[in-house]
Amino acid sequence: QNNKVLTLQEVAEILRVHPSTVSRFARAGALKSYLIGSRRLFKELDVWAFFENQADRGYVFGKEN
């Protein structure tokens, strides 16, 4: 069941990116997020959909060695 609600930090850990990168994707509308008060929260299902979408486009996070 993938309807878990995640924090920005948890999403950053899942995607292996810096939290500010997650914020940028969310503000740009690329990654669906929900503002609850001053907190930005994410549904786990949306995070994996975003991941699959980025992978399908051939995007790579960070530099490959």
Distance bins in CASP14 RR format, pairs under 12 A and 6 or more apart:
PFRMAT RR
TARGET T0000
AUTHOR 0000-0000-0000
RMODE 2
METHOD distances of the structure
MODEL  1
1 43 0 0 0 0 0 1 0 0 0 0 0
1 44 0 0 0 0 1 0 0 0 0 0 0
1 45 0 0 0 0 1 0 0 0 0 0 0
2 14 0 0 0 0 0 1 0 0 0 0 0
2 42 0 0 0 0 0 1 0 0 0 0 0
2 43 1 0 0 1 0 0 0 0 0 0 0
2 44 1 0 1 0 0 0 0 0 0 0 0
2 45 1 0 1 0 0 0 0 0 0 0 0
2 46 0 0 0 0 1 0 0 0 0 0 0
2 47 0 0 0 0 1 0 0 0 0 0 0
2 48 1 0 0 1 0 0 0 0 0 0 0
2 49 0 0 0 0 1 0 0 0 0 0 0
2 51 0 0 0 0 0 1 0 0 0 0 0
3 42 0 0 0 0 0 1 0 0 0 0 0
3 43 1 0 0 1 0 0 0 0 0 0 0
3 44 1 0 0 1 0 0 0 0 0 0 0
3 45 1 0 0 1 0 0 0 0 0 0 0
3 46 0 0 0 0 0 1 0 0 0 0 0
3 47 0 0 0 0 0 1 0 0 0 0 0
3 48 0 0 0 0 0 1 0 0 0 0 0
4 10 0 0 0 0 1 0 0 0 0 0 0
4 11 0 0 0 0 0 1 0 0 0 0 0
4 14 0 0 0 0 0 1 0 0 0 0 0
4 41 0 0 0 0 0 1 0 0 0 0 0
4 42 0 0 0 0 1 0 0 0 0 0 0
4 43 1 0 0 1 0 0 0 0 0 0 0
4 44 1 0 1 0 0 0 0 0 0 0 0
4 45 0 0 0 0 1 0 0 0 0 0 0
4 46 0 0 0 0 0 1 0 0 0 0 0
4 47 0 0 0 0 1 0 0 0 0 0 0
4 48 0 0 0 0 0 1 0 0 0 0 0
5 11 0 0 0 0 0 1 0 0 0 0 0
5 33 0 0 0 0 0 1 0 0 0 0 0
5 34 0 0 0 0 1 0 0 0 0 0 0
5 36 0 0 0 0 1 0 0 0 0 0 0
5 39 0 0 0 0 0 1 0 0 0 0 0
5 40 0 0 0 0 0 1 0 0 0 0 0
5 41 1 0 1 0 0 0 0 0 0 0 0
5 42 1 0 0 1 0 0 0 0 0 0 0
5 43 1 0 0 1 0 0 0 0 0 0 0
5 44 1 0 0 1 0 0 0 0 0 0 0
5 45 0 0 0 0 0 1 0 0 0 0 0
5 46 0 0 0 0 0 1 0 0 0 0 0
5 47 0 0 0 0 0 1 0 0 0 0 0
6 12 0 0 0 0 1 0 0 0 0 0 0
6 13 0 0 0 0 1 0 0 0 0 0 0
6 14 1 0 0 1 0 0 0 0 0 0 0
6 15 0 0 0 0 0 1 0 0 0 0 0
6 19 0 0 0 0 0 1 0 0 0 0 0
6 22 0 0 0 0 1 0 0 0 0 0 0
6 26 0 0 0 0 0 1 0 0 0 0 0
6 31 0 0 0 0 0 1 0 0 0 0 0
6 32 0 0 0 0 0 1 0 0 0 0 0
6 33 0 0 0 0 1 0 0 0 0 0 0
6 34 0 0 0 0 0 1 0 0 0 0 0
6 39 0 0 0 0 0 1 0 0 0 0 0
6 40 0 0 0 0 0 1 0 0 0 0 0
6 41 1 0 0 1 0 0 0 0 0 0 0
6 42 1 0 1 0 0 0 0 0 0 0 0
6 43 1 0 0 1 0 0 0 0 0 0 0
6 44 1 0 1 0 0 0 0 0 0 0 0
6 45 0 0 0 0 0 1 0 0 0 0 0
6 46 0 0 0 0 1 0 0 0 0 0 0
6 47 1 0 0 1 0 0 0 0 0 0 0
6 48 0 0 0 0 0 1 0 0 0 0 0
6 50 0 0 0 0 0 1 0 0 0 0 0
7 13 0 0 0 0 1 0 0 0 0 0 0
7 14 0 0 0 0 0 1 0 0 0 0 0
7 19 0 0 0 0 1 0 0 0 0 0 0
7 22 0 0 0 0 1 0 0 0 0 0 0
7 23 0 0 0 0 0 1 0 0 0 0 0
7 26 0 0 0 0 0 1 0 0 0 0 0
7 33 0 0 0 0 0 1 0 0 0 0 0
7 34 0 0 0 0 0 1 0 0 0 0 0
7 36 0 0 0 0 0 1 0 0 0 0 0
7 39 1 0 0 1 0 0 0 0 0 0 0
7 40 0 0 0 0 1 0 0 0 0 0 0
7 41 1 0 0 1 0 0 0 0 0 0 0
7 42 1 0 0 1 0 0 0 0 0 0 0
7 43 0 0 0 0 0 1 0 0 0 0 0
7 44 0 0 0 0 0 1 0 0 0 0 0
7 47 0 0 0 0 0 1 0 0 0 0 0
8 14 0 0 0 0 0 1 0 0 0 0 0
8 15 0 0 0 0 0 1 0 0 0 0 0
8 17 0 0 0 0 0 1 0 0 0 0 0
8 18 0 0 0 0 0 1 0 0 0 0 0
8 19 1 0 1 0 0 0 0 0 0 0 0
8 20 0 0 0 0 1 0 0 0 0 0 0
8 21 0 0 0 0 0 1 0 0 0 0 0
8 22 1 0 1 0 0 0 0 0 0 0 0
8 23 1 0 0 1 0 0 0 0 0 0 0
8 24 0 0 0 0 0 1 0 0 0 0 0
8 25 0 0 0 0 0 1 0 0 0 0 0
8 26 1 0 0 1 0 0 0 0 0 0 0
8 27 0 0 0 0 0 1 0 0 0 0 0
8 31 0 0 0 0 0 1 0 0 0 0 0
8 33 0 0 0 0 1 0 0 0 0 0 0
8 34 0 0 0 0 0 1 0 0 0 0 0
8 35 0 0 0 0 0 1 0 0 0 0 0
8 36 0 0 0 0 0 1 0 0 0 0 0
8 38 0 0 0 0 0 1 0 0 0 0 0
8 39 0 0 0 0 1 0 0 0 0 0 0
8 40 1 0 1 0 0 0 0 0 0 0 0
8 41 1 0 0 1 0 0 0 0 0 0 0
8 42 1 0 0 1 0 0 0 0 0 0 0
8 47 0 0 0 0 0 1 0 0 0 0 0
9 15 0 0 0 0 0 1 0 0 0 0 0
9 17 0 0 0 0 0 1 0 0 0 0 0
9 18 0 0 0 0 0 1 0 0 0 0 0
9 19 1 0 1 0 0 0 0 0 0 0 0
9 20 0 0 0 0 0 1 0 0 0 0 0
9 22 0 0 0 0 1 0 0 0 0 0 0
9 23 0 0 0 0 0 1 0 0 0 0 0
9 39 0 0 0 0 0 1 0 0 0 0 0
9 40 0 0 0 0 0 1 0 0 0 0 0
9 41 0 0 0 0 0 1 0 0 0 0 0
9 42 0 0 0 0 0 1 0 0 0 0 0
10 19 0 0 0 0 1 0 0 0 0 0 0
10 22 0 0 0 0 1 0 0 0 0 0 0
10 40 0 0 0 0 0 1 0 0 0 0 0
10 41 0 0 0 0 1 0 0 0 0 0 0
10 42 1 0 0 1 0 0 0 0 0 0 0
10 43 0 0 0 0 0 1 0 0 0 0 0
10 44 0 0 0 0 1 0 0 0 0 0 0
10 47 0 0 0 0 1 0 0 0 0 0 0
11 17 0 0 0 0 1 0 0 0 0 0 0
11 18 0 0 0 0 0 1 0 0 0 0 0
11 19 0 0 0 0 1 0 0 0 0 0 0
11 20 0 0 0 0 0 1 0 0 0 0 0
11 21 0 0 0 0 1 0 0 0 0 0 0
11 22 1 0 1 0 0 0 0 0 0 0 0
11 23 0 0 0 0 1 0 0 0 0 0 0
11 25 0 0 0 0 1 0 0 0 0 0 0
11 26 0 0 0 0 1 0 0 0 0 0 0
11 31 1 0 0 1 0 0 0 0 0 0 0
11 32 0 0 0 0 0 1 0 0 0 0 0
11 33 0 0 0 0 1 0 0 0 0 0 0
11 34 0 0 0 0 0 1 0 0 0 0 0
11 40 0 0 0 0 1 0 0 0 0 0 0
11 41 0 0 0 0 1 0 0 0 0 0 0
11 42 1 0 1 0 0 0 0 0 0 0 0
11 43 0 0 0 0 0 1 0 0 0 0 0
11 44 0 0 0 0 1 0 0 0 0 0 0
11 46 0 0 0 0 1 0 0 0 0 0 0
11 47 1 0 1 0 0 0 0 0 0 0 0
11 48 0 0 0 0 0 1 0 0 0 0 0
11 50 0 0 0 0 1 0 0 0 0 0 0
11 51 0 0 0 0 1 0 0 0 0 0 0
12 18 1 0 0 1 0 0 0 0 0 0 0
12 19 1 0 1 0 0 0 0 0 0 0 0
12 20 0 0 0 0 1 0 0 0 0 0 0
12 21 1 0 0 1 0 0 0 0 0 0 0
12 22 1 0 1 0 0 0 0 0 0 0 0
12 23 0 0 0 0 1 0 0 0 0 0 0
12 24 0 0 0 0 0 1 0 0 0 0 0
12 25 0 0 0 0 0 1 0 0 0 0 0
12 26 0 0 0 0 0 1 0 0 0 0 0
12 31 0 0 0 0 0 1 0 0 0 0 0
12 40 0 0 0 0 0 1 0 0 0 0 0
12 42 0 0 0 0 0 1 0 0 0 0 0
12 47 0 0 0 0 0 1 0 0 0 0 0
12 61 0 0 0 0 0 1 0 0 0 0 0
13 19 0 0 0 0 1 0 0 0 0 0 0
13 21 0 0 0 0 0 1 0 0 0 0 0
13 22 0 0 0 0 1 0 0 0 0 0 0
13 42 0 0 0 0 0 1 0 0 0 0 0
13 47 0 0 0 0 0 1 0 0 0 0 0
14 22 0 0 0 0 1 0 0 0 0 0 0
14 31 0 0 0 0 0 1 0 0 0 0 0
14 42 0 0 0 0 1 0 0 0 0 0 0
14 44 0 0 0 0 1 0 0 0 0 0 0
14 46 0 0 0 0 0 1 0 0 0 0 0
14 47 1 0 1 0 0 0 0 0 0 0 0
14 48 0 0 0 0 1 0 0 0 0 0 0
14 50 0 0 0 0 0 1 0 0 0 0 0
14 51 1 0 0 1 0 0 0 0 0 0 0
14 61 0 0 0 0 0 1 0 0 0 0 0
15 21 1 0 0 1 0 0 0 0 0 0 0
15 22 1 0 0 1 0 0 0 0 0 0 0
15 23 0 0 0 0 0 1 0 0 0 0 0
15 24 0 0 0 0 0 1 0 0 0 0 0
15 25 0 0 0 0 1 0 0 0 0 0 0
15 26 0 0 0 0 0 1 0 0 0 0 0
15 30 0 0 0 0 0 1 0 0 0 0 0
15 31 0 0 0 0 1 0 0 0 0 0 0
15 42 0 0 0 0 0 1 0 0 0 0 0
15 44 0 0 0 0 0 1 0 0 0 0 0
15 46 0 0 0 0 0 1 0 0 0 0 0
15 47 1 0 0 1 0 0 0 0 0 0 0
15 48 0 0 0 0 1 0 0 0 0 0 0
15 50 0 0 0 0 1 0 0 0 0 0 0
15 51 1 0 0 1 0 0 0 0 0 0 0
15 52 0 0 0 0 0 1 0 0 0 0 0
15 54 0 0 0 0 1 0 0 0 0 0 0
15 55 0 0 0 0 0 1 0 0 0 0 0
15 59 0 0 0 0 0 1 0 0 0 0 0
15 60 0 0 0 0 0 1 0 0 0 0 0
15 61 1 0 0 1 0 0 0 0 0 0 0
15 62 0 0 0 0 0 1 0 0 0 0 0
16 22 0 0 0 0 0 1 0 0 0 0 0
16 51 0 0 0 0 0 1 0 0 0 0 0
16 60 0 0 0 0 0 1 0 0 0 0 0
16 61 1 0 0 1 0 0 0 0 0 0 0
16 62 0 0 0 0 1 0 0 0 0 0 0
17 23 0 0 0 0 0 1 0 0 0 0 0
17 24 0 0 0 0 1 0 0 0 0 0 0
17 25 0 0 0 0 1 0 0 0 0 0 0
17 26 0 0 0 0 0 1 0 0 0 0 0
17 31 0 0 0 0 0 1 0 0 0 0 0
17 47 0 0 0 0 0 1 0 0 0 0 0
17 50 0 0 0 0 0 1 0 0 0 0 0
17 51 0 0 0 0 0 1 0 0 0 0 0
17 54 0 0 0 0 0 1 0 0 0 0 0
17 59 0 0 0 0 0 1 0 0 0 0 0
17 60 0 0 0 0 0 1 0 0 0 0 0
17 61 1 0 1 0 0 0 0 0 0 0 0
17 62 1 0 0 1 0 0 0 0 0 0 0
18 24 0 0 0 0 1 0 0 0 0 0 0
18 25 0 0 0 0 0 1 0 0 0 0 0
18 61 0 0 0 0 1 0 0 0 0 0 0
18 62 0 0 0 0 1 0 0 0 0 0 0
19 25 0 0 0 0 0 1 0 0 0 0 0
19 26 0 0 0 0 0 1 0 0 0 0 0
19 40 0 0 0 0 0 1 0 0 0 0 0
19 42 0 0 0 0 0 1 0 0 0 0 0
20 26 0 0 0 0 0 1 0 0 0 0 0
20 27 0 0 0 0 0 1 0 0 0 0 0
20 40 0 0 0 0 0 1 0 0 0 0 0
21 27 0 0 0 0 0 1 0 0 0 0 0
21 28 0 0 0 0 0 1 0 0 0 0 0
21 30 0 0 0 0 0 1 0 0 0 0 0
21 31 0 0 0 0 1 0 0 0 0 0 0
21 50 0 0 0 0 0 1 0 0 0 0 0
21 54 0 0 0 0 0 1 0 0 0 0 0
21 59 0 0 0 0 0 1 0 0 0 0 0
21 61 1 0 0 1 0 0 0 0 0 0 0
21 62 0 0 0 0 1 0 0 0 0 0 0
22 28 0 0 0 0 0 1 0 0 0 0 0
22 29 0 0 0 0 0 1 0 0 0 0 0
22 30 0 0 0 0 0 1 0 0 0 0 0
22 31 1 0 0 1 0 0 0 0 0 0 0
22 32 0 0 0 0 0 1 0 0 0 0 0
22 33 0 0 0 0 1 0 0 0 0 0 0
22 40 0 0 0 0 1 0 0 0 0 0 0
22 41 0 0 0 0 0 1 0 0 0 0 0
22 42 0 0 0 0 1 0 0 0 0 0 0
22 46 0 0 0 0 0 1 0 0 0 0 0
22 47 0 0 0 0 1 0 0 0 0 0 0
22 50 0 0 0 0 1 0 0 0 0 0 0
22 51 0 0 0 0 0 1 0 0 0 0 0
22 61 0 0 0 0 0 1 0 0 0 0 0
23 29 0 0 0 0 0 1 0 0 0 0 0
23 30 0 0 0 0 0 1 0 0 0 0 0
23 31 0 0 0 0 1 0 0 0 0 0 0
23 33 0 0 0 0 1 0 0 0 0 0 0
23 35 0 0 0 0 0 1 0 0 0 0 0
23 39 0 0 0 0 0 1 0 0 0 0 0
23 40 1 0 0 1 0 0 0 0 0 0 0
23 42 0 0 0 0 0 1 0 0 0 0 0
24 30 0 0 0 0 1 0 0 0 0 0 0
24 31 0 0 0 0 1 0 0 0 0 0 0
24 33 0 0 0 0 0 1 0 0 0 0 0
24 40 0 0 0 0 0 1 0 0 0 0 0
24 61 0 0 0 0 0 1 0 0 0 0 0
25 31 1 0 1 0 0 0 0 0 0 0 0
25 32 0 0 0 0 1 0 0 0 0 0 0
25 33 0 0 0 0 1 0 0 0 0 0 0
25 40 0 0 0 0 0 1 0 0 0 0 0
25 42 0 0 0 0 0 1 0 0 0 0 0
25 46 0 0 0 0 0 1 0 0 0 0 0
25 47 0 0 0 0 1 0 0 0 0 0 0
25 50 1 0 0 1 0 0 0 0 0 0 0
25 51 0 0 0 0 0 1 0 0 0 0 0
25 53 0 0 0 0 0 1 0 0 0 0 0
25 54 0 0 0 0 1 0 0 0 0 0 0
25 59 0 0 0 0 0 1 0 0 0 0 0
25 61 0 0 0 0 0 1 0 0 0 0 0
26 32 1 0 0 1 0 0 0 0 0 0 0
26 33 1 0 1 0 0 0 0 0 0 0 0
26 34 0 0 0 0 1 0 0 0 0 0 0
26 35 0 0 0 0 1 0 0 0 0 0 0
26 39 0 0 0 0 0 1 0 0 0 0 0
26 40 1 0 1 0 0 0 0 0 0 0 0
26 41 0 0 0 0 1 0 0 0 0 0 0
26 42 1 0 0 1 0 0 0 0 0 0 0
26 43 0 0 0 0 0 1 0 0 0 0 0
26 46 0 0 0 0 1 0 0 0 0 0 0
26 47 0 0 0 0 0 1 0 0 0 0 0
26 50 0 0 0 0 1 0 0 0 0 0 0
27 33 0 0 0 0 1 0 0 0 0 0 0
27 35 0 0 0 0 0 1 0 0 0 0 0
27 40 0 0 0 0 1 0 0 0 0 0 0
28 50 0 0 0 0 0 1 0 0 0 0 0
29 40 0 0 0 0 0 1 0 0 0 0 0
29 42 0 0 0 0 0 1 0 0 0 0 0
29 46 0 0 0 0 0 1 0 0 0 0 0
29 50 0 0 0 0 1 0 0 0 0 0 0
29 53 0 0 0 0 0 1 0 0 0 0 0
30 46 0 0 0 0 0 1 0 0 0 0 0
30 47 0 0 0 0 0 1 0 0 0 0 0
30 49 0 0 0 0 0 1 0 0 0 0 0
30 50 1 0 0 1 0 0 0 0 0 0 0
30 51 0 0 0 0 0 1 0 0 0 0 0
30 53 0 0 0 0 1 0 0 0 0 0 0
30 54 0 0 0 0 1 0 0 0 0 0 0
30 57 0 0 0 0 0 1 0 0 0 0 0
30 59 0 0 0 0 0 1 0 0 0 0 0
31 40 0 0 0 0 1 0 0 0 0 0 0
31 41 0 0 0 0 0 1 0 0 0 0 0
31 42 1 0 0 1 0 0 0 0 0 0 0
31 43 0 0 0 0 0 1 0 0 0 0 0
31 45 0 0 0 0 0 1 0 0 0 0 0
31 46 1 0 0 1 0 0 0 0 0 0 0
31 47 1 0 0 1 0 0 0 0 0 0 0
31 48 0 0 0 0 0 1 0 0 0 0 0
31 49 0 0 0 0 1 0 0 0 0 0 0
31 50 1 0 1 0 0 0 0 0 0 0 0
31 51 0 0 0 0 1 0 0 0 0 0 0
31 53 0 0 0 0 1 0 0 0 0 0 0
31 54 0 0 0 0 1 0 0 0 0 0 0
32 40 0 0 0 0 0 1 0 0 0 0 0
32 41 0 0 0 0 0 1 0 0 0 0 0
32 42 1 0 0 1 0 0 0 0 0 0 0
32 43 1 0 0 1 0 0 0 0 0 0 0
32 44 0 0 0 0 0 1 0 0 0 0 0
32 45 0 0 0 0 1 0 0 0 0 0 0
32 46 1 0 1 0 0 0 0 0 0 0 0
32 47 0 0 0 0 1 0 0 0 0 0 0
32 48 0 0 0 0 0 1 0 0 0 0 0
32 49 1 0 0 1 0 0 0 0 0 0 0
32 50 1 0 0 1 0 0 0 0 0 0 0
32 53 0 0 0 0 0 1 0 0 0 0 0
33 39 0 0 0 0 1 0 0 0 0 0 0
33 40 1 0 1 0 0 0 0 0 0 0 0
33 41 1 0 0 1 0 0 0 0 0 0 0
33 42 1 0 1 0 0 0 0 0 0 0 0
33 43 0 0 0 0 1 0 0 0 0 0 0
33 46 1 0 0 1 0 0 0 0 0 0 0
33 47 0 0 0 0 1 0 0 0 0 0 0
33 50 0 0 0 0 1 0 0 0 0 0 0
34 40 1 0 0 1 0 0 0 0 0 0 0
34 41 1 0 1 0 0 0 0 0 0 0 0
34 42 1 0 0 1 0 0 0 0 0 0 0
34 43 1 0 0 1 0 0 0 0 0 0 0
34 46 0 0 0 0 1 0 0 0 0 0 0
35 41 1 0 0 1 0 0 0 0 0 0 0
35 42 0 0 0 0 0 1 0 0 0 0 0
36 42 0 0 0 0 0 1 0 0 0 0 0
36 43 0 0 0 0 0 1 0 0 0 0 0
41 47 0 0 0 0 0 1 0 0 0 0 0
42 48 0 0 0 0 0 1 0 0 0 0 0
42 49 0 0 0 0 0 1 0 0 0 0 0
42 50 0 0 0 0 1 0 0 0 0 0 0
42 51 0 0 0 0 0 1 0 0 0 0 0
43 49 0 0 0 0 1 0 0 0 0 0 0
43 50 0 0 0 0 0 1 0 0 0 0 0
44 50 0 0 0 0 0 1 0 0 0 0 0
44 51 0 0 0 0 0 1 0 0 0 0 0
45 51 0 0 0 0 0 1 0 0 0 0 0
45 52 0 0 0 0 0 1 0 0 0 0 0
46 52 0 0 0 0 0 1 0 0 0 0 0
46 53 0 0 0 0 0 1 0 0 0 0 0
47 53 0 0 0 0 0 1 0 0 0 0 0
47 54 0 0 0 0 0 1 0 0 0 0 0
48 54 0 0 0 0 0 1 0 0 0 0 0
48 55 0 0 0 0 0 1 0 0 0 0 0
49 55 0 0 0 0 0 1 0 0 0 0 0
49 56 0 0 0 0 0 1 0 0 0 0 0
50 56 0 0 0 0 0 1 0 0 0 0 0
50 57 0 0 0 0 0 1 0 0 0 0 0
50 59 0 0 0 0 0 1 0 0 0 0 0
50 61 0 0 0 0 0 1 0 0 0 0 0
51 57 0 0 0 0 0 1 0 0 0 0 0
51 58 0 0 0 0 0 1 0 0 0 0 0
51 59 0 0 0 0 1 0 0 0 0 0 0
51 61 0 0 0 0 1 0 0 0 0 0 0
52 58 0 0 0 0 0 1 0 0 0 0 0
52 59 0 0 0 0 0 1 0 0 0 0 0
53 59 0 0 0 0 1 0 0 0 0 0 0
54 60 0 0 0 0 1 0 0 0 0 0 0
54 61 1 0 0 1 0 0 0 0 0 0 0
54 62 0 0 0 0 0 1 0 0 0 0 0
55 61 0 0 0 0 1 0 0 0 0 0 0
END
